[in-house]
Amino acid sequence: MDKEENEWIEKIQTEIKLFVTEFKPIQDDNIIEVLDGRLHFAVKDQLEYMTRGADTTVGEYAKILLKDLTDYIAFNWQKKDSSNFHQITEILNKEEILKRERDSNISDLEAEIKLFVTEFKPIQDDNIIEVLDGRLHFAVKDRLEYMARTADMTIGESAKILLKDVRDYVESNWSTEKFSDYV
């Protein structure tokens, strides 16, 4: 690694420590709680970073965030909405890897996390906004795919539930911001 790359790594790691809240599952959590926690923390981090020292309120930015999430879902899954078939190859590949790794020390939750959780890894030149966006998008992707696979619903149906959950989460945590005035 050269000096410039080392400086970038130090800078992004410092920003990640300041602005990224990692969800750490506890023993009694299930995969749904892990996926929800990751999504909620990604939303929280995004809202807090984007409104910190800005003239934008949480309610105003939440409206932008929900539009961005809606656009992200539409762009990435609109052609796949009628079927869950598009997920089979990726999930089968993950399941095959898990079968090879399976040993008596791995818990069911750890296995489900390996199967359904995709961690965002920043690349050189990513800034903190790209890291926050990437984490949020991966959390949305993981939750949509889990819901579509296990609840026998389409991505579109899953997306409606996910967006309602995000709205409810923001409303319940930042109700003093008059979030409902903006959405």
Protein Blocks (a to p, Z undefined) as FASTA:
>chain_A
ZZklmmmmmmmmmmmmmmpccddddfkbcfklmmmmmmmmmmmmmmmmmmgopabdfklm
mmmmmmmmmmmmmmmmmmmmmpcklmmmmmmmmmmmmmmmpcfkbcfklmmmmmmpccdd
ddehiafklmmmmmmmmmmmmmmmmmmmmnopafklmmmmmmmmmmmmmmmmmmmnommm
mZZ
